[in-house]
Amino acid sequence: MLSRPGSGVLLFSNGHGRFSVTIADSGTMSSFICEIYRYNPETDRKPWLKAYEVPDKYRYSMVLDVLEYLKSEDTSLTFRRSCREGVCGSDGMNLNGRNGLACTTRCNDLLRGKRKITIRPLTGMPVIRDLVVDMSKFYEHYKSVKPWLINDEPEPAIERRQSPEDREKLDGLYECILCACCTSGCPSWWWNPDRFAGPAALLWSTRFLEDSRDRGERERLDFYDEDPHRLYRCRDIQNCAVVCPKNLNPMEAISDIRRRMLKRST
């Protein structure tokens, strides 16, 4: 908790009772509140929300900047981050109820004239500590769709060539950074995390099905015949397309696989 002389007090509940958060007492808005999900399995009986006061100068900064500032004030705060440029996908989290990347989400876009931002870990995944989730199941499904080129033909002397037209078919597919925002925001995946592959894995499956250099279509589609839940548990909710920080459309990719499955069965 941060405080300063001459401040007012706001009261919040964290599940263990009430606690106070100090805010500036002046007529201007010199700070805002950042509520963060806290949970340390070694010391906490259950998760709780801790409210921090953040200087207003961070209002136009990215959420990751605020987290790093708060980390300097409270070293126990735990979260993932790496490139801070929206490329690595490490800092996916739930921001005011919607999944996104902390490094590309501006605080002011979340505040919208209000005084509070609430940050929670990605939904539907076990929490390791604070904002860090266990993504093991997510990566298992990613690996299961064989996200690599399947081609047993003799290797060419230089490279497997591809026309510009065929290369364009991969746009909207290859850009996925595996941040898991889509998969963790998918209710179908919450209900069936052991069998449903999830939006991200299915997007990557489509990426290679669309690749003109790939020769593994039959093998890839057989994978969904073995357990239809891997593909058909999708209920077209489209949360995946709404929250993707790269503006990709996993729902469209899933529909493409379904069309391929239908075509080969007729």
C-alpha positions in Angstrom: 0.0 0.0 0.0 1.3 3.5 -0.9 0.3 6.6 1.1 1.2 10.3 1.4 0.5 12.9 4.0 -2.8 14.8 3.8 -4.5 12.1 1.8 -8.1 10.7 2.0 -8.9 7.1 2.5 -10.9 4.6 0.5 -12.0 1.3 1.9 -11.9 -2.0 -0.1 -12.6 -5.6 0.8 -10.1 -8.3 -0.1 -11.9 -11.3 1.1 -10.2 -11.2 4.5 -12.0 -8.1 5.8 -11.7 -4.4 4.9 -8.5 -2.6 4.3 -7.7 1.0 3.4 -6.1 2.6 0.4 -4.9 6.2 0.6 -5.7 8.6 -2.2 -4.7 12.2 -2.9 -6.8 14.7 -1.2 -6.4 17.6 -3.6 -8.9 18.8 -6.1 -7.1 17.3 -9.1 -6.8 13.6 -9.9 -3.1 13.0 -8.9 -3.4 9.2 -8.7 -5.5 6.2 -9.6 -6.0 2.8 -8.0 -4.7 -0.4 -9.4 -6.2 -3.6 -7.9 -4.1 -6.7 -8.5 -4.9 -10.3 -7.9 -2.5 -11.7 -5.3 -2.0 -15.3 -4.4 1.0 -17.1 -2.9 0.2 -20.8 -2.3 2.9 -20.9 0.3 1.4 -18.3 2.5 -2.2 -17.5 1.4 -5.3 -19.6 2.1 -7.1 -18.1 -0.9 -6.6 -15.4 -3.5 -7.3 -11.8 -2.7 -7.1 -8.4 -4.4 -4.6 -5.8 -3.2 -5.1 -2.2 -4.1 -2.2 0.1 -4.9 -2.1 3.8 -5.4 -0.4 4.7 -8.7 0.9 8.3 -9.6 -1.2 9.9 -12.3 1.9 10.3 -14.5 1.4 6.6 -15.4 -2.1 7.2 -16.7 -0.8 7.3 -20.3 1.7 4.6 -19.8 1.3 0.9 -20.6 0.0 -1.4 -17.9 3.4 -3.2 -17.9 5.0 0.1 -16.9 2.7 0.3 -13.9 3.5 -3.3 -12.9 7.2 -2.6 -13.0 6.7 0.5 -10.9 4.7 -1.4 -8.4 7.3 -4.2 -8.4 9.9 -1.6 -7.4 7.6 -0.7 -4.4 6.5 -4.2 -3.6 9.1 -6.8 -4.5 6.7 -9.7 -3.7 4.5 -8.9 -6.7 5.0 -11.6 -9.4 4.3 -11.5 -13.1 5.8 -12.5 -16.4 7.3 -10.1 -19.0 10.1 -10.2 -21.6 10.2 -8.1 -24.8 7.7 -5.4 -23.7 6.9 -4.9 -27.4 3.9 -7.2 -28.0 6.0 -9.9 -29.6 6.9 -12.5 -27.0 3.4 -12.9 -25.5 4.8 -13.3 -22.0 2.6 -10.8 -20.3 -0.9 -11.9 -21.2 -3.3 -11.2 -18.3 -6.9 -10.2 -17.6 -7.3 -6.4 -17.6 -10.6 -5.1 -16.4 -12.2 -8.3 -17.3 -10.7 -8.7 -20.7 -7.6 -10.6 -21.7 -4.8 -8.7 -23.3 -1.1 -7.9 -23.2 0.1 -5.6 -20.4 2.8 -4.2 -22.6 0.5 -3.0 -25.4 -2.5 -1.9 -23.3 -2.5 1.8 -22.2 -3.8 2.5 -18.7 -5.9 5.4 -19.9 -7.8 3.1 -22.3 -8.8 1.0 -19.2 -9.6 3.9 -16.9 -11.9 5.8 -19.3 -12.3 8.6 -16.9 -12.5 6.3 -13.8 -10.1 5.8 -11.0 -9.4 2.1 -10.9 -7.8 -0.7 -13.0 -8.3 -4.4 -12.0 -5.6 -6.9 -13.0 -6.1 -10.6 -12.7 -4.2 -13.6 -14.2 -5.4 -15.2 -17.4 -8.7 -17.0 -16.8 -9.2 -20.8 -16.9 -5.6 -21.7 -16.0 -4.1 -22.7 -12.7 -2.4 -19.9 -10.8 1.2 -20.5 -9.8 1.5 -17.1 -8.0 -0.1 -13.7 -8.4 -0.4 -13.0 -12.2 1.7 -16.1 -13.3 -0.4 -19.1 -14.5 0.5 -22.6 -15.4 0.5 -22.9 -19.2 1.5 -26.6 -19.4 -1.8 -27.7 -20.8 -1.9 -24.9 -23.3 1.6 -25.9 -24.7 0.6 -29.6 -24.7 -2.3 -28.8 -27.1 0.0 -26.6 -29.2 2.5 -29.4 -29.6 -0.2 -32.0 -30.3 -1.3 -30.2 -33.6 2.3 -30.6 -34.9 3.1 -27.0 -35.5 5.9 -27.7 -38.0 6.1 -28.5 -41.7 5.4 -32.1 -42.6 7.1 -32.9 -45.9 8.9 -36.2 -46.7 9.9 -35.2 -50.2 13.6 -34.9 -50.9 15.0 -31.6 -49.7 15.8 -29.1 -52.4 19.2 -27.7 -52.8 18.3 -24.3 -51.4 14.7 -24.1 -50.1 11.1 -25.2 -50.6 9.8 -22.5 -52.8 6.4 -20.8 -52.4 4.6 -18.4 -54.7 3.7 -14.9 -53.4 0.0 -15.9 -53.8 0.4 -19.0 -51.6 2.5 -17.0 -49.1 -0.4 -14.5 -48.7 -2.7 -17.4 -47.6 -0.7 -17.5 -44.3 -1.4 -13.9 -43.4 -3.6 -13.8 -40.3 -2.2 -17.2 -39.2 1.5 -17.1 -38.7 1.4 -13.9 -36.5 0.2 -15.7 -33.4 2.6 -15.1 -30.5 1.1 -17.8 -28.2 0.1 -15.4 -25.5 -2.9 -17.6 -24.7 -5.3 -14.7 -24.4 -7.6 -16.4 -26.8 -7.5 -19.9 -25.3 -7.8 -18.7 -21.7 -10.8 -16.6 -22.7 -12.6 -19.5 -24.3 -15.5 -21.0 -22.2 -15.3 -24.2 -24.3 -11.7 -24.6 -23.2 -12.6 -23.9 -19.6 -15.0 -26.8 -19.7 -12.8 -29.2 -21.7 -9.2 -28.3 -21.1 -8.0 -31.9 -21.4 -9.6 -32.6 -24.8 -10.5 -29.4 -26.7 -7.3 -28.2 -28.4 -8.3 -24.5 -28.0 -8.3 -21.5 -30.4 -4.5 -21.0 -30.4 -3.6 -24.6 -31.2 -6.3 -24.8 -33.9 -5.1 -21.5 -35.4 -1.6 -23.0 -35.7 -3.1 -26.2 -37.2 -4.7 -24.1 -39.9 -1.5 -22.2 -40.5 0.2 -25.5 -41.7 -2.9 -26.9 -43.5 -2.8 -23.7 -45.6 0.9 -23.9 -46.3 1.5 -25.0 -49.9 4.7 -26.7 -48.9 3.1 -29.0 -46.3 2.2 -32.6 -47.2 0.5 -33.6 -44.0 -3.1 -32.7 -44.5 -4.4 -36.2 -44.1 -2.3 -36.8 -41.0 -3.5 -33.5 -39.5 -7.2 -34.1 -40.2 -6.9 -37.7 -38.9 -5.9 -36.2 -35.6 -9.4 -34.7 -35.2 -11.2 -37.9 -36.3 -9.4 -39.7 -33.5 -11.1 -37.4 -30.9 -13.7 -35.0 -32.3 -13.6 -33.0 -29.0 -10.3 -31.6 -30.1 -12.1 -29.6 -32.8 -15.8 -29.7 -32.4 -16.1 -28.6 -28.8 -15.8 -25.0 -30.2 -19.2 -23.4 -29.8 -18.6 -20.3 -32.0 -18.6 -18.0 -29.0 -15.8 -15.9 -30.7 -14.2 -14.6 -27.5 -10.9 -15.7 -29.1 -11.3 -13.2 -32.0 -12.4 -10.4 -29.6 -9.4 -10.6 -27.3 -6.6 -11.4 -29.7 -3.9 -8.7 -29.3 -2.8 -9.3 -32.9 -6.3 -9.0 -34.3 -6.3 -12.5 -35.6 -9.4 -14.6 -36.0 -9.0 -18.1 -34.5 -12.8 -18.7 -35.1 -12.3 -18.4 -38.8 -9.3 -20.8 -38.7 -11.4 -23.3 -36.8 -14.2 -23.0 -39.4 -11.6 -23.7 -42.1 -10.6 -27.0 -40.5 -14.3 -28.0 -40.2 -14.8 -27.3 -43.9 -11.8 -29.5 -44.7 -13.2 -32.3 -42.5 -16.6 -32.0 -44.3 -15.0 -32.0 -47.7 -13.1 -35.2 -47.2 -16.1 -37.0 -45.7 -18.3 -36.4 -48.8 
